[in-house]
Amino acid sequence: MRSENMPPMKINLPLLLLLSWLPAAAVFAVDTKPVAGRLQAGAATSNITPEIGGDIVGGFVPFPCTDIHDELHARCLVLDDGKTKVALVVCDLLGMHRSLCVEAKRLIQDATGIPASHVLISATHTHSAVNALGERVRGYHSDQPLTGYQTFVARRISDGVRRAIATLRPAEIGFGSVEVPEHVFNRRWFMRDGTVPPSPFGKMDRVKMNPPGGSADLMEPAGPTDPAVSFLAVREPGGRMISIFSAYSLHYVGGVSQGQISADYYGLYCEALKRLQAGAEQFPPFVALMANGTSGDINNINFRTPRKSLPPYEQMRYVANDVAKKVQEAVAAVEWKAEATLDARAQELPIQWRKVEPELLAWAKDVEAKVQDAAGKNSMTAVYSGRVQRLAQASPETKTPAQLIRIGDIAIGTSPCETFAETGLEFKTRSPFKHSFMVELANGYYGYLPTPRHFELGGYETWPGTNYLEPQASVKLMESLLGMARELAAQKP
């Protein structure tokens, strides 16, 4: 009973009536005050679909997009252990210039306080997106002015992280891995003597990328595959899923209609995984992320028994739905934890640009002088003539970024390149953390990253202009990642 001495209660009747009519799921409140030792998580997406008319850059010669098959997104997951926040962002793009990532991290740090070293931004490598790499005429430079679309993407990444922070709530985390070998194939092949065609530079390689399917000249793949989908899952304590961050070493699937924008299987996987979640449409919605693992020499083509031609998007949907189903099944076996120490390290490595020898530069200039028509300018030889000349005028420093994210007993190493599967497998084996995997095309784009032995074999991924960095770059990257991992593993939680 109310005492006679108590003041009368003031009731906001219109507000009370409104709340009484709202369904329970429509009223959402989160405790955003971090508590040391208690994990919080939040996830969100930002639309980064470009205007129609921009150039699609998945092939050697860009062409304009004329339609949008499915929207492109920056998918964001933020974790908070009460002391430290980390942000994981995956963008539906072929790749991103380092300067774009630097600007996005600056915006995030200014708005949220999360330091740049604790923000991982990667691209999926869909071949059906427009250019976020910058102006090609600027060549191989680590710093460049941003284009309008790059500025838009940087802002949308920052928006997505800020939205994820707004949904932070208590969470549990678990790590999982599931083998899905049926979709990944090494695309570099040894072939019978004399059957590998000469490179654009007139030299004979020992291996060929994407050889003729079913050919009797095929001998064996030049490297392994990594069939594992590594993932970290976060959920509300004992409740519905918040997000699943995945990484799979599959280059892309392709099979889009001409001129259409698409997030490829990465985006379709995220939507398929979302459909499998209970309450996924409640606010805040479930957010899936699929990062590219280490797939510089891996694709979705079985060259021994090539598949028949399929309608657009059919193979893409098949891969996306199958991988999502297998990940969802693996989540059931996850061991959930309410705590996870967060930390990160980042470095710019002392790696040099690929050296252009005088005779190679002379070849490139000779080719350019001989090209007289449009068809010649679009030839493979002419394309590499231009790339070699731009590479010869590279900036003094590469500023090659390397990053290590710690999430409890999970370590995520990064590479800014299209990285070979054996590099990712080596990191998993040598990392001091219980669970480790790599994400490529992170924090910049620096071409392909073959291991030193692959430079001896040749092939597309080793050509100057496809490969931007020195032959020891993969070794230096691995030393950096393992050094940062050992440093973080030695620290007490």
SULJO-V957499 format. One record per residue. N is the residue number from 1. PHI is phi in radians with two decimals (999 if undefined). PSI is psi in radians with two decimals (NA if undefined). Layout:
n=N phi=PHI psi=PSI
n=N phi=PHI psi=PSI
This chain:
n=1 phi=999 psi=2.59
n=2 phi=-1.49 psi=2.30
n=3 phi=-1.18 psi=2.63
n=4 phi=-1.15 psi=-0.39
n=5 phi=-1.49 psi=-0.17
n=6 phi=-1.39 psi=2.50
n=7 phi=-1.19 psi=2.68
n=8 phi=-1.13 psi=2.51
n=9 phi=-1.31 psi=2.43
n=10 phi=-1.77 psi=2.12
n=11 phi=-1.97 psi=2.22
n=12 phi=-1.46 psi=1.55
n=13 phi=-1.07 psi=-0.78
n=14 phi=-1.04 psi=-0.70
n=15 phi=-1.18 psi=-0.71
n=16 phi=-1.08 psi=-0.73
n=17 phi=-1.15 psi=-0.69
n=18 phi=-1.09 psi=-0.82
n=19 phi=-1.14 psi=-0.55
n=20 phi=-1.19 psi=-0.43
n=21 phi=-1.58 psi=-0.27
n=22 phi=-1.33 psi=2.41
n=23 phi=-1.17 psi=2.72
n=24 phi=-1.00 psi=-0.68
n=25 phi=-1.19 psi=-0.30
n=26 phi=-1.45 psi=-0.28
n=27 phi=-1.72 psi=1.91
n=28 phi=-2.12 psi=2.20
n=29 phi=-2.38 psi=2.42
n=30 phi=-2.17 psi=2.56
n=31 phi=-1.55 psi=1.73
n=32 phi=-1.55 psi=0.08
n=33 phi=-1.34 psi=1.99
n=34 phi=-1.19 psi=2.43
n=35 phi=-2.05 psi=2.18
n=36 phi=-0.94 psi=2.25
n=37 phi=1.59 psi=-0.33
n=38 phi=-1.72 psi=2.14
n=39 phi=-1.35 psi=2.44
n=40 phi=-2.19 psi=2.66
n=41 phi=-2.53 psi=2.59
n=42 phi=-2.61 psi=2.61
n=43 phi=-2.50 psi=2.62
n=44 phi=-2.81 psi=2.93
n=45 phi=-2.19 psi=2.70
n=46 phi=-2.24 psi=2.33
n=47 phi=-1.33 psi=2.19
n=48 phi=-2.12 psi=0.41
n=49 phi=-1.08 psi=2.28
n=50 phi=-1.43 psi=2.98
n=51 phi=-1.19 psi=2.60
n=52 phi=-1.15 psi=2.41
n=53 phi=2.00 psi=-0.33
n=54 phi=-1.20 psi=2.77
n=55 phi=-1.41 psi=2.20
n=56 phi=-1.34 psi=2.32
n=57 phi=-2.02 psi=0.40
n=58 phi=-1.32 psi=-0.32
n=59 phi=-1.93 psi=-3.01
n=60 phi=-1.24 psi=-0.56
n=61 phi=-2.10 psi=2.01
n=62 phi=-1.08 psi=2.66
n=63 phi=-2.52 psi=2.68
n=64 phi=-1.26 psi=2.50
n=65 phi=-1.40 psi=2.48
n=66 phi=-2.10 psi=-0.12
n=67 phi=-2.80 psi=2.84
n=68 phi=-2.04 psi=1.96
n=69 phi=-1.36 psi=-0.84
n=70 phi=-2.56 psi=2.59
n=71 phi=-1.21 psi=2.62
n=72 phi=-1.68 psi=2.55
n=73 phi=-2.41 psi=2.70
n=74 phi=-1.75 psi=2.02
n=75 phi=-1.79 psi=2.24
n=76 phi=-2.22 psi=2.37
n=77 phi=-2.26 psi=2.23
n=78 phi=-2.05 psi=2.32
n=79 phi=-2.06 psi=2.54
n=80 phi=-2.45 psi=2.11
n=81 phi=-1.71 psi=0.19
n=82 phi=1.68 psi=-0.34
n=83 phi=-2.11 psi=-0.62
n=84 phi=-2.36 psi=2.50
n=85 phi=-1.99 psi=2.54
n=86 phi=-2.26 psi=2.58
n=87 phi=-2.16 psi=2.29
n=88 phi=-1.99 psi=2.16
n=89 phi=-2.23 psi=2.30
n=90 phi=-2.16 psi=2.19
n=91 phi=-1.95 psi=2.42
n=92 phi=-1.37 psi=1.32
n=93 phi=-2.49 psi=2.74
n=94 phi=-1.08 psi=-0.73
n=95 phi=-3.12 psi=2.94
n=96 phi=-2.33 psi=2.41
n=97 phi=-1.16 psi=2.61
n=98 phi=-0.92 psi=-0.71
n=99 phi=-1.11 psi=-0.59
n=100 phi=-1.09 psi=-0.81
n=101 phi=-1.15 psi=-0.68
n=102 phi=-1.06 psi=-0.77
n=103 phi=-1.18 psi=-0.74
n=104 phi=-1.08 psi=-0.73
n=105 phi=-1.19 psi=-0.61
n=106 phi=-1.11 psi=-0.78
n=107 phi=-1.08 psi=-0.72
n=108 phi=-1.14 psi=-0.80
n=109 phi=-1.11 psi=-0.73
n=110 phi=-1.11 psi=-0.64
n=111 phi=-1.52 psi=-0.50
n=112 phi=-2.17 psi=-0.32
n=113 phi=1.50 psi=-0.09
n=114 phi=-1.23 psi=2.11
n=115 phi=-1.16 psi=2.67
n=116 phi=-0.98 psi=-0.60
n=117 phi=-1.12 psi=-0.32
n=118 phi=-1.81 psi=0.22
n=119 phi=-2.04 psi=2.07
n=120 phi=-1.81 psi=2.09
n=121 phi=-2.09 psi=2.11
n=122 phi=-2.29 psi=2.83
n=123 phi=-1.92 psi=2.62
n=124 phi=-1.38 psi=-0.55
n=125 phi=1.51 psi=0.50
n=126 phi=-1.03 psi=2.40
n=127 phi=-1.58 psi=0.22
n=128 phi=-2.14 psi=0.78
n=129 phi=-2.28 psi=2.88
n=130 phi=-1.55 psi=3.12
n=131 phi=-1.32 psi=2.01
n=132 phi=-1.97 psi=0.24
n=133 phi=-1.61 psi=-0.26
n=134 phi=1.77 psi=-3.02
n=135 phi=-1.35 psi=2.13
n=136 phi=-1.09 psi=-0.53
n=137 phi=-1.13 psi=-0.34
n=138 phi=-1.37 psi=-0.23
n=139 phi=1.21 psi=-2.52
n=140 phi=-1.71 psi=1.47
n=141 phi=-2.26 psi=2.39
n=142 phi=-1.40 psi=-0.31
n=143 phi=-2.19 psi=2.32
n=144 phi=-2.71 psi=2.69
n=145 phi=-1.10 psi=2.57
n=146 phi=-1.47 psi=2.50
n=147 phi=-1.33 psi=3.02
n=148 phi=-1.06 psi=-0.74
n=149 phi=-1.20 psi=-0.68
n=150 phi=-1.08 psi=-0.72
n=151 phi=-1.09 psi=-0.74
n=152 phi=-1.04 psi=-0.81
n=153 phi=-1.11 psi=-0.77
n=154 phi=-1.02 psi=-0.75
n=155 phi=-1.18 psi=-0.68
n=156 phi=-1.22 psi=-0.59
n=157 phi=-1.07 psi=-0.83
n=158 phi=-1.05 psi=-0.75
n=159 phi=-1.03 psi=-0.76
n=160 phi=-1.10 psi=-0.72
n=161 phi=-1.14 psi=-0.73
n=162 phi=-1.12 psi=-0.68
n=163 phi=-1.16 psi=-0.67
n=164 phi=-1.10 psi=-0.72
n=165 phi=-1.08 psi=-0.64
n=166 phi=-1.13 psi=-0.32
n=167 phi=-1.86 psi=0.21
n=168 phi=-0.99 psi=2.31
n=169 phi=-2.65 psi=2.86
n=170 phi=-0.90 psi=2.45
n=171 phi=-2.55 psi=2.80
n=172 phi=-2.05 psi=2.61
n=173 phi=-2.24 psi=2.59
n=174 phi=-2.60 psi=2.64
n=175 phi=-1.88 psi=2.53
n=176 phi=-2.59 psi=2.88
n=177 phi=-2.64 psi=2.42
n=178 phi=-2.40 psi=2.38
n=179 phi=-1.42 psi=2.19
n=180 phi=-2.33 psi=1.29
n=181 phi=-1.35 psi=-0.28
n=182 phi=-1.28 psi=-0.15
n=183 phi=-1.90 psi=-0.07
n=184 phi=-2.07 psi=2.30
n=185 phi=-2.45 psi=2.39
n=186 phi=-1.25 psi=2.26
n=187 phi=-1.67 psi=-0.05
n=188 phi=-1.73 psi=2.15
n=189 phi=-2.21 psi=2.42
n=190 phi=-1.30 psi=2.41
n=191 phi=-2.23 psi=2.89
n=192 phi=-1.05 psi=2.59
n=193 phi=-0.90 psi=2.32
n=194 phi=1.48 psi=0.02
n=195 phi=-1.82 psi=-0.16
n=196 phi=-1.45 psi=2.12
n=197 phi=-1.18 psi=2.73
n=198 phi=-1.16 psi=2.67
n=199 phi=-1.27 psi=2.98
n=200 phi=-1.04 psi=-0.30
n=201 phi=-1.62 psi=0.06
n=202 phi=1.41 psi=0.24
n=203 phi=-1.81 psi=2.75
n=204 phi=-1.70 psi=2.12
n=205 phi=-1.58 psi=2.78
n=206 phi=-1.58 psi=-0.33
n=207 phi=-2.28 psi=2.79
n=208 phi=-2.21 psi=2.37
n=209 phi=-1.39 psi=2.42
n=210 phi=0.86 psi=1.13
n=211 phi=-1.25 psi=2.97
n=212 phi=-1.04 psi=2.17
n=213 phi=-1.11 psi=2.33
n=214 phi=1.30 psi=0.15
n=215 phi=-1.20 psi=2.49
n=216 phi=-1.24 psi=-0.20
n=217 phi=-1.48 psi=-0.12
n=218 phi=-1.21 psi=2.39
n=219 phi=-1.92 psi=-1.23
n=220 phi=-2.77 psi=2.74
n=221 phi=-1.12 psi=2.63
n=222 phi=-1.52 psi=0.01
n=223 phi=-2.89 psi=3.09
n=224 phi=-1.50 psi=3.13
n=225 phi=-2.07 psi=2.85
n=226 phi=-2.03 psi=1.79
n=227 phi=-1.45 psi=-0.02
n=228 phi=-1.48 psi=2.36
n=229 phi=-1.67 psi=1.92
n=230 phi=-1.59 psi=2.44
n=231 phi=-2.61 psi=2.63
n=232 phi=-2.09 psi=2.30
n=233 phi=-1.98 psi=2.46
n=234 phi=-2.24 psi=2.44
n=235 phi=-2.45 psi=2.80
n=236 phi=-1.15 psi=2.53
n=237 phi=-0.88 psi=1.94
n=238 phi=1.19 psi=0.14
n=239 phi=-2.11 psi=-2.56
n=240 phi=-1.34 psi=2.80
n=241 phi=-1.26 psi=2.46
n=242 phi=-1.66 psi=-0.85
n=243 phi=-2.88 psi=2.73
n=244 phi=-2.31 psi=2.09
n=245 phi=-1.74 psi=2.09
n=246 phi=-2.10 psi=2.76
n=247 phi=-2.50 psi=2.27
n=248 phi=-2.41 psi=2.35
n=249 phi=-1.53 psi=1.21
n=250 phi=-2.27 psi=2.08
n=251 phi=-0.90 psi=-1.11
n=252 phi=-3.04 psi=3.04
n=253 phi=-1.85 psi=-0.84
n=254 phi=1.37 psi=-2.92
n=255 phi=1.57 psi=0.67
n=256 phi=-1.61 psi=2.88
n=257 phi=-1.34 psi=2.63
n=258 phi=-1.00 psi=2.25
n=259 phi=1.43 psi=0.07
n=260 phi=-1.68 psi=2.47
n=261 phi=-1.43 psi=2.38
n=262 phi=-2.70 psi=2.55
n=263 phi=-1.40 psi=0.05
n=264 phi=1.06 psi=-2.79
n=265 phi=-1.14 psi=-0.43
n=266 phi=-1.03 psi=-0.87
n=267 phi=-1.19 psi=-0.71
n=268 phi=-1.15 psi=-0.63
n=269 phi=-1.06 psi=-0.79
n=270 phi=-1.06 psi=-0.72
n=271 phi=-1.22 psi=-0.67
n=272 phi=-1.13 psi=-0.72
n=273 phi=-1.17 psi=-0.63
n=274 phi=-1.09 psi=-0.71
n=275 phi=-1.11 psi=-0.39
n=276 phi=-1.49 psi=-0.10
n=277 phi=-1.61 psi=2.47
n=278 phi=-1.31 psi=2.27
n=279 phi=1.21 psi=0.43
n=280 phi=-1.12 psi=-0.44
n=281 phi=-1.55 psi=-0.13
n=282 phi=-1.15 psi=2.73
n=283 phi=-1.58 psi=2.36
n=284 phi=-1.26 psi=2.48
n=285 phi=-1.25 psi=2.72
n=286 phi=-1.12 psi=2.46
n=287 phi=-2.23 psi=2.15
n=288 phi=-1.77 psi=2.58
n=289 phi=-2.29 psi=2.33
n=290 phi=-2.14 psi=1.85
n=291 phi=-1.57 psi=2.77
n=292 phi=-1.49 psi=2.23
n=293 phi=-1.28 psi=-1.98
n=294 phi=-2.22 psi=1.70
n=295 phi=-2.26 psi=0.44
n=296 phi=-1.06 psi=-0.41
n=297 phi=-2.10 psi=0.39
n=298 phi=-2.18 psi=2.45
n=299 phi=-2.55 psi=-2.93
n=300 phi=-1.79 psi=0.38
n=301 phi=-1.95 psi=2.13
n=302 phi=-1.50 psi=1.78
n=303 phi=-1.28 psi=-0.31
n=304 phi=-1.22 psi=-0.79
n=305 phi=-2.34 psi=1.37
n=306 phi=-1.10 psi=2.53
n=307 phi=-1.37 psi=2.79
n=308 phi=-1.27 psi=2.88
n=309 phi=-1.15 psi=2.41
n=310 phi=-2.12 psi=2.76
n=311 phi=-1.07 psi=2.74
n=312 phi=-0.93 psi=2.40
n=313 phi=1.29 psi=-0.10
n=314 phi=-1.16 psi=-0.85
n=315 phi=-1.15 psi=-0.66
n=316 phi=-1.04 psi=-0.81
n=317 phi=-1.15 psi=-0.69
n=318 phi=-1.05 psi=-0.84
n=319 phi=-1.12 psi=-0.82
n=320 phi=-1.04 psi=-0.83
n=321 phi=-1.17 psi=-0.66
n=322 phi=-1.20 psi=-0.79
n=323 phi=-1.14 psi=-0.72
n=324 phi=-1.07 psi=-0.75
n=325 phi=-1.07 psi=-0.76
n=326 phi=-1.22 psi=-0.66
n=327 phi=-1.14 psi=-0.77
n=328 phi=-1.05 psi=-0.70
n=329 phi=-1.14 psi=-0.66
n=330 phi=-1.23 psi=-0.47
n=331 phi=-1.06 psi=-0.53
n=332 phi=-1.09 psi=-0.39
n=333 phi=-1.70 psi=0.07
n=334 phi=-1.20 psi=2.45
n=335 phi=-1.63 psi=2.03
n=336 phi=-1.53 psi=2.46
n=337 phi=-2.28 psi=2.51
n=338 phi=-1.60 psi=-0.11
n=339 phi=-2.30 psi=2.59
n=340 phi=-2.81 psi=2.09
n=341 phi=-1.22 psi=2.29
n=342 phi=-1.93 psi=2.43
n=343 phi=-2.88 psi=2.98
n=344 phi=-2.80 psi=2.75
n=345 phi=-2.42 psi=2.63
n=346 phi=-2.52 psi=2.52
n=347 phi=-2.46 psi=2.69
n=348 phi=-1.86 psi=2.13
n=349 phi=-1.55 psi=2.61
n=350 phi=-1.39 psi=1.08
n=351 phi=-1.84 psi=2.48
n=352 phi=-1.72 psi=2.71
n=353 phi=-1.14 psi=2.73
n=354 phi=-1.03 psi=2.23
n=355 phi=-1.33 psi=2.32
n=356 phi=-1.77 psi=1.93
n=357 phi=-1.21 psi=2.66
n=358 phi=-0.95 psi=-0.70
n=359 phi=-1.19 psi=-0.57
n=360 phi=-1.21 psi=-0.71
n=361 phi=-1.13 psi=-0.68
n=362 phi=-1.10 psi=-0.71
n=363 phi=-1.04 psi=-0.80
n=364 phi=-1.09 psi=-0.74
n=365 phi=-1.20 psi=-0.61
n=366 phi=-1.14 psi=-0.74
n=367 phi=-1.08 psi=-0.79
n=368 phi=-1.05 psi=-0.69
n=369 phi=-1.17 psi=-0.50
n=370 phi=-1.52 psi=-0.31
n=371 phi=-1.30 psi=2.16
n=372 phi=-2.04 psi=-0.40
n=373 phi=-2.23 psi=3.01
n=374 phi=-1.11 psi=-0.68
n=375 phi=-1.09 psi=-0.69
n=376 phi=-1.18 psi=-0.63
n=377 phi=-1.16 psi=-0.43
n=378 phi=-1.67 psi=0.07
n=379 phi=-1.26 psi=2.77
n=380 phi=-1.03 psi=-0.73
n=381 phi=-1.10 psi=-0.77
n=382 phi=-1.18 psi=-0.67
n=383 phi=-1.02 psi=-0.79
n=384 phi=-1.32 psi=-0.44
n=385 phi=-1.05 psi=-0.80
n=386 phi=-1.15 psi=-0.72
n=387 phi=-1.10 psi=-0.73
n=388 phi=-1.11 psi=-0.73
n=389 phi=-1.16 psi=-0.65
n=390 phi=-1.22 psi=-0.66
n=391 phi=-1.11 psi=-0.58
n=392 phi=-1.19 psi=-0.30
n=393 phi=-1.92 psi=0.50
n=394 phi=-1.12 psi=2.77
n=395 phi=-1.12 psi=2.76
n=396 phi=-1.03 psi=-0.62
n=397 phi=-2.10 psi=2.60
n=398 phi=-1.50 psi=-0.52
n=399 phi=0.91 psi=0.76
n=400 phi=-1.14 psi=2.06
n=401 phi=-1.49 psi=2.42
n=402 phi=-2.27 psi=2.51
n=403 phi=-2.56 psi=2.54
n=404 phi=-2.28 psi=2.10
n=405 phi=-1.86 psi=2.22
n=406 phi=-1.82 psi=2.24
n=407 phi=-2.28 psi=1.59
n=408 phi=1.10 psi=-2.12
n=409 phi=-1.69 psi=0.39
n=410 phi=-1.92 psi=2.37
n=411 phi=-2.14 psi=2.23
n=412 phi=-1.96 psi=2.00
n=413 phi=-1.69 psi=2.67
n=414 phi=-2.17 psi=2.76
n=415 phi=-2.45 psi=2.45
n=416 phi=-1.55 psi=0.25
n=417 phi=-2.14 psi=2.96
n=418 phi=-1.39 psi=1.76
n=419 phi=-1.77 psi=2.44
n=420 phi=-1.24 psi=2.62
n=421 phi=-1.03 psi=-0.63
n=422 phi=-1.14 psi=-0.46
n=423 phi=-1.18 psi=-0.77
n=424 phi=-1.11 psi=-0.69
n=425 phi=-1.13 psi=-0.67
n=426 phi=-1.11 psi=-0.75
n=427 phi=-1.09 psi=-0.75
n=428 phi=-1.03 psi=-0.68
n=429 phi=-1.30 psi=-0.69
n=430 phi=-1.66 psi=-0.26
n=431 phi=-1.11 psi=2.46
n=432 phi=-1.33 psi=-0.14
n=433 phi=-1.46 psi=2.68
n=434 phi=-1.07 psi=-0.71
n=435 phi=-2.18 psi=2.19
n=436 phi=-2.51 psi=2.54
n=437 phi=-2.78 psi=2.95
n=438 phi=-2.04 psi=2.69
n=439 phi=-2.18 psi=2.20
n=440 phi=-1.69 psi=3.09
n=441 phi=0.93 psi=0.72
n=442 phi=-1.84 psi=2.29
n=443 phi=1.16 psi=0.28
n=444 phi=2.71 psi=3.12
n=445 phi=-2.40 psi=2.13
n=446 phi=-2.31 psi=0.64
n=447 phi=1.23 psi=-2.78
n=448 phi=-1.44 psi=2.68
n=449 phi=-2.23 psi=1.34
n=450 phi=-1.23 psi=2.73
n=451 phi=-1.38 psi=2.84
n=452 phi=-0.94 psi=-0.66
n=453 phi=-1.15 psi=-0.49
n=454 phi=-1.30 psi=-0.44
n=455 phi=-1.09 psi=-0.55
n=456 phi=-1.24 psi=-0.47
n=457 phi=-1.51 psi=-0.40
n=458 phi=1.33 psi=-2.81
n=459 phi=1.79 psi=2.87
n=460 phi=-0.82 psi=-0.80
n=461 phi=-1.20 psi=-0.25
n=462 phi=-1.79 psi=-0.09
n=463 phi=-1.19 psi=2.46
n=464 phi=-1.10 psi=2.20
n=465 phi=1.88 psi=-0.45
n=466 phi=-1.70 psi=-0.78
n=467 phi=-1.66 psi=2.24
n=468 phi=-1.77 psi=-0.38
n=469 phi=-1.95 psi=2.87
n=470 phi=-1.05 psi=2.73
n=471 phi=-1.07 psi=-0.38
n=472 phi=-1.63 psi=0.17
n=473 phi=-1.07 psi=-0.72
n=474 phi=-1.14 psi=-0.59
n=475 phi=-1.17 psi=-0.79
n=476 phi=-1.15 psi=-0.66
n=477 phi=-1.10 psi=-0.79
n=478 phi=-1.09 psi=-0.74
n=479 phi=-1.05 psi=-0.71
n=480 phi=-1.15 psi=-0.83
n=481 phi=-1.09 psi=-0.77
n=482 phi=-1.20 psi=-0.62
n=483 phi=-1.11 psi=-0.79
n=484 phi=-1.16 psi=-0.65
n=485 phi=-1.13 psi=-0.74
n=486 phi=-1.12 psi=-0.67
n=487 phi=-1.09 psi=-0.80
n=488 phi=-1.26 psi=-0.60
n=489 phi=-1.19 psi=-0.48
n=490 phi=-1.35 psi=-0.27
n=491 phi=-1.41 psi=2.52
n=492 phi=-1.30 psi=2.50
n=493 phi=-1.03 psi=NA
